Amino acid sequence: MMKEELFELLLRLADDHLVLGHRISEWCGHAPTLEEDLALPNIALDLIGQARSLYTYAGEIEGKGRDEDHLAYLRLEREYRNLLLVERPNGDFAHTILRQLYFSVFMQAWWREAVASTDETLAAIAAKAVKESVYHVRHAAEWTIRLGDGTEESARRMAAAVDALYRYTGELFETDQVTDSLAAAGVAPDPASLKDEWDRTIAEIFAEARLELPDPRTWQQTGGRKGFHGEEMGYLLAELQYVQRAYPGLTW
């Protein structure tokens, strides 16, 4: 009965995870320590694996013969429904970590609630993803604390990241007809209902990191769910889609 709404939700989630997974993968070979050169790509693999499951299910729901590769690589920029937060450039390590923290804290709560989804396939995806998200939160939180409560330079960089990225967090909790319908049917959690938990978790981590919480009245960027993206998204897709578009249908 809500085929279109479920497809839209799956596409949003898949795009979030694919784009952020690609962003994090850009650190491979460039991370500040050897341990992080292993940890960050592994997190990226988790996210891309989640994206694959979501795209596959979205293709089945849509019923038009589009598989995970088609949905991931053969759409135009305006057809992507990812959050603006996840497409933000890596910047320095502090920006990357805080972007990951904001998103992971939200998704850990979202996946936990989605385990009880009335949609069995989404519930199964959530049951696996929520276990991975626990590590993602812990990794990002530990680094946030280490940098925020570290040297004068690391604290300055973390504060700059907080100032730059908080304006992209409001989109995490936006609701519309898609989220309202699916929440009412018990298919997916209402993102707005997760805001208080997200605020508390971020506040606890920031307190330990000696970081100031941003002004909650900060104006929030929006548009990603409707296909409006920043300039950086075009460059990201050019790299992400190059092989598939240069060699269409190629198999290993």
DAZITA-V888751 format. One record per backbone hydrogen bond with DSSP energy under -1.0 kcal/mol. NH is the residue of the N-H (numbers start at 0). CO is the residue of the C=O. If there is no record, write none. Layout:
{{NH | CO} {NH | CO}}
//
This chain:
{{5 | 1} {6 | 2} {7 | 3} {8 | 4} {9 | 5} {10 | 6} {11 | 7} {12 | 8} {13 | 9} {14 | 10} {15 | 11} {16 | 12} {17 | 13} {18 | 14} {19 | 15} {20 | 16} {21 | 17} {22 | 18} {23 | 19} {24 | 20} {26 | 23} {27 | 24} {29 | 26} {30 | 26} {36 | 32} {38 | 34} {39 | 35} {41 | 37} {42 | 38} {43 | 39} {44 | 40} {45 | 41} {46 | 42} {47 | 43} {48 | 44} {49 | 45} {50 | 46} {51 | 47} {52 | 48} {53 | 49} {54 | 50} {55 | 51} {56 | 52} {57 | 53} {58 | 54} {59 | 55} {60 | 56} {61 | 57} {62 | 58} {70 | 66} {71 | 67} {72 | 68} {73 | 69} {78 | 75} {79 | 76} {87 | 84} {95 | 91} {96 | 92} {97 | 93} {98 | 94} {99 | 95} {100 | 96} {101 | 97} {102 | 98} {103 | 99} {104 | 100} {105 | 101} {106 | 102} {107 | 103} {108 | 104} {109 | 105} {110 | 106} {111 | 107} {112 | 108} {113 | 109} {114 | 110} {115 | 112} {116 | 113} {117 | 185} {122 | 118} {123 | 119} {124 | 120} {125 | 121} {126 | 122} {127 | 123} {128 | 124} {129 | 125} {131 | 127} {132 | 128} {133 | 129} {135 | 131} {136 | 132} {137 | 133} {138 | 134} {139 | 135} {140 | 136} {141 | 137} {142 | 138} {143 | 139} {144 | 140} {145 | 141} {146 | 142} {147 | 143} {148 | 144} {149 | 146} {154 | 150} {155 | 151} {156 | 152} {157 | 153} {158 | 154} {159 | 155} {160 | 156} {161 | 157} {162 | 158} {163 | 159} {164 | 160} {165 | 161} {167 | 164} {168 | 165} {171 | 168} {172 | 169} {179 | 175} {180 | 176} {181 | 177} {182 | 178} {183 | 179} {184 | 180} {185 | 182} {186 | 181} {187 | 181} {192 | 189} {193 | 190} {194 | 191} {197 | 193} {198 | 194} {199 | 195} {200 | 196} {201 | 197} {202 | 198} {203 | 199} {204 | 200} {205 | 201} {206 | 202} {207 | 203} {208 | 204} {210 | 205} {217 | 214} {220 | 166} {225 | 222} {226 | 223} {227 | 222} {232 | 229} {235 | 231} {236 | 232} {237 | 233} {238 | 234} {239 | 235} {240 | 236} {244 | 240} {245 | 241} {246 | 242} {249 | 246}}
//
